Amino acid sequence: MKFDGLHSMQNHIIEVTNIATRLSTLGMKVDDAFLVQFILNSLPLEYGPF
């Protein structure tokens, strides 16, 4: 899942966290550090300094 720029950054982050929450309810725990790294990796190169 990559940030496409069609929606706000906030919506992208909320969507990814919602997916992680749904996975958690299925018994698949998503570590917070992994989630942050996943979100950062889903951003375009222009967000590289983050």
PyMOL CGO cylinders between C-alpha atoms (Angstrom):
from pymol import cmd
from pymol.cgo import CYLINDER

trace = [
    CYLINDER, 0.00, 0.00, 0.00, 1.52, 3.29, -1.08, 0.3, 1, 1, 1, 1, 1, 1,
    CYLINDER, 1.52, 3.29, -1.08, 0.47, 6.89, -0.44, 0.3, 1, 1, 1, 1, 1, 1,
    CYLINDER, 0.47, 6.89, -0.44, -1.10, 8.03, -3.71, 0.3, 1, 1, 1, 1, 1, 1,
    CYLINDER, -1.10, 8.03, -3.71, -1.61, 11.71, -2.93, 0.3, 1, 1, 1, 1, 1, 1,
    CYLINDER, -1.61, 11.71, -2.93, -5.31, 11.55, -3.77, 0.3, 1, 1, 1, 1, 1, 1,
    CYLINDER, -5.31, 11.55, -3.77, -6.23, 11.83, -0.10, 0.3, 1, 1, 1, 1, 1, 1,
    CYLINDER, -6.23, 11.83, -0.10, -4.57, 13.59, 2.79, 0.3, 1, 1, 1, 1, 1, 1,
    CYLINDER, -4.57, 13.59, 2.79, -1.60, 12.16, 4.64, 0.3, 1, 1, 1, 1, 1, 1,
    CYLINDER, -1.60, 12.16, 4.64, -3.81, 11.90, 7.71, 0.3, 1, 1, 1, 1, 1, 1,
    CYLINDER, -3.81, 11.90, 7.71, -6.32, 9.71, 5.84, 0.3, 1, 1, 1, 1, 1, 1,
    CYLINDER, -6.32, 9.71, 5.84, -3.51, 7.46, 4.60, 0.3, 1, 1, 1, 1, 1, 1,
    CYLINDER, -3.51, 7.46, 4.60, -2.14, 6.96, 8.11, 0.3, 1, 1, 1, 1, 1, 1,
    CYLINDER, -2.14, 6.96, 8.11, -5.63, 6.30, 9.51, 0.3, 1, 1, 1, 1, 1, 1,
    CYLINDER, -5.63, 6.30, 9.51, -6.31, 3.76, 6.75, 0.3, 1, 1, 1, 1, 1, 1,
    CYLINDER, -6.31, 3.76, 6.75, -3.07, 1.87, 7.47, 0.3, 1, 1, 1, 1, 1, 1,
    CYLINDER, -3.07, 1.87, 7.47, -3.72, 1.88, 11.23, 0.3, 1, 1, 1, 1, 1, 1,
    CYLINDER, -3.72, 1.88, 11.23, -7.26, 0.64, 10.64, 0.3, 1, 1, 1, 1, 1, 1,
    CYLINDER, -7.26, 0.64, 10.64, -5.87, -2.27, 8.63, 0.3, 1, 1, 1, 1, 1, 1,
    CYLINDER, -5.87, -2.27, 8.63, -3.44, -3.05, 11.47, 0.3, 1, 1, 1, 1, 1, 1,
    CYLINDER, -3.44, -3.05, 11.47, -6.35, -2.96, 13.95, 0.3, 1, 1, 1, 1, 1, 1,
    CYLINDER, -6.35, -2.96, 13.95, -8.37, -5.36, 11.80, 0.3, 1, 1, 1, 1, 1, 1,
    CYLINDER, -8.37, -5.36, 11.80, -5.39, -7.70, 11.60, 0.3, 1, 1, 1, 1, 1, 1,
    CYLINDER, -5.39, -7.70, 11.60, -5.07, -7.51, 15.38, 0.3, 1, 1, 1, 1, 1, 1,
    CYLINDER, -5.07, -7.51, 15.38, -8.70, -8.61, 15.82, 0.3, 1, 1, 1, 1, 1, 1,
    CYLINDER, -8.70, -8.61, 15.82, -7.86, -11.63, 13.65, 0.3, 1, 1, 1, 1, 1, 1,
    CYLINDER, -7.86, -11.63, 13.65, -5.04, -12.55, 16.01, 0.3, 1, 1, 1, 1, 1, 1,
    CYLINDER, -5.04, -12.55, 16.01, -2.19, -11.06, 13.98, 0.3, 1, 1, 1, 1, 1, 1,
    CYLINDER, -2.19, -11.06, 13.98, -0.45, -8.56, 16.25, 0.3, 1, 1, 1, 1, 1, 1,
    CYLINDER, -0.45, -8.56, 16.25, 1.23, -5.73, 14.34, 0.3, 1, 1, 1, 1, 1, 1,
    CYLINDER, 1.23, -5.73, 14.34, 4.07, -4.18, 16.32, 0.3, 1, 1, 1, 1, 1, 1,
    CYLINDER, 4.07, -4.18, 16.32, 3.91, -0.37, 16.58, 0.3, 1, 1, 1, 1, 1, 1,
    CYLINDER, 3.91, -0.37, 16.58, 7.51, 0.05, 15.42, 0.3, 1, 1, 1, 1, 1, 1,
    CYLINDER, 7.51, 0.05, 15.42, 6.75, -2.07, 12.34, 0.3, 1, 1, 1, 1, 1, 1,
    CYLINDER, 6.75, -2.07, 12.34, 3.62, -0.04, 11.65, 0.3, 1, 1, 1, 1, 1, 1,
    CYLINDER, 3.62, -0.04, 11.65, 5.55, 3.26, 11.79, 0.3, 1, 1, 1, 1, 1, 1,
    CYLINDER, 5.55, 3.26, 11.79, 8.27, 1.87, 9.52, 0.3, 1, 1, 1, 1, 1, 1,
    CYLINDER, 8.27, 1.87, 9.52, 5.62, 0.55, 7.11, 0.3, 1, 1, 1, 1, 1, 1,
    CYLINDER, 5.62, 0.55, 7.11, 3.90, 3.94, 6.93, 0.3, 1, 1, 1, 1, 1, 1,
    CYLINDER, 3.90, 3.94, 6.93, 7.21, 5.75, 6.36, 0.3, 1, 1, 1, 1, 1, 1,
    CYLINDER, 7.21, 5.75, 6.36, 8.14, 3.30, 3.61, 0.3, 1, 1, 1, 1, 1, 1,
    CYLINDER, 8.14, 3.30, 3.61, 4.77, 3.84, 1.92, 0.3, 1, 1, 1, 1, 1, 1,
    CYLINDER, 4.77, 3.84, 1.92, 5.50, 7.55, 1.39, 0.3, 1, 1, 1, 1, 1, 1,
    CYLINDER, 5.50, 7.55, 1.39, 6.93, 8.98, -1.84, 0.3, 1, 1, 1, 1, 1, 1,
    CYLINDER, 6.93, 8.98, -1.84, 10.62, 9.97, -2.05, 0.3, 1, 1, 1, 1, 1, 1,
    CYLINDER, 10.62, 9.97, -2.05, 9.81, 13.62, -1.34, 0.3, 1, 1, 1, 1, 1, 1,
    CYLINDER, 9.81, 13.62, -1.34, 9.04, 12.61, 2.25, 0.3, 1, 1, 1, 1, 1, 1,
    CYLINDER, 9.04, 12.61, 2.25, 12.50, 11.03, 2.59, 0.3, 1, 1, 1, 1, 1, 1,
    CYLINDER, 12.50, 11.03, 2.59, 13.74, 13.37, 5.35, 0.3, 1, 1, 1, 1, 1, 1,
    CYLINDER, 13.74, 13.37, 5.35, 11.18, 11.86, 7.73, 0.3, 1, 1, 1, 1, 1, 1,
]
cmd.load_cgo(trace, "trace")
